[in-house]
Amino acid sequence: MKPALTLAALLMMSAGVALADQPGPDWMSVEQAKAALKQHGYTNVTTIEADDGHYEGVGVKNGQVYEFHLDPRSGKLTKDRVKRND
């Protein structure tokens, strides 16, 4: 790969990391979010991250892998569905 192309690719990748969402100051912590998910029946949370104003991730509930969105202030689920293997 040419040096200029390599540099451009590295800069684009680092820009994506810099633009990653951060939890807001009034959000519950990740540990509190995991506790809320446990109350909703999740037995294992494999990924959780801040994205577009909510926590989103993947976890296990009722023996199946689910995708979820969790309101970071109320702890309510706004998306809760079995993960598809697309």
DACORNOR-V816685 format. One record per pair of residues at least 24 apart in sequence whose ideal C-beta (glycine too) atoms are under 6 Angstrom apart, sorted by sequence separation. I is the first residue (numbers start at 0). GAP is how many residues later the second one is. D is the distance in whole Angstrom. If there is no record, write none. Layout:
# DACORNOR-V816685
i: [I & I]
gap: [GAP & GAP]
d: [D & D]
This chain:
# DACORNOR-V816685
i: [22 & 21 & 20 & 20 & 32 & 39 & 35 & 27 & 26]
gap: [27 & 28 & 29 & 30 & 37 & 37 & 39 & 44 & 45]
d: [5 & 6 & 4 & 5 & 6 & 6 & 4 & 6 & 4]
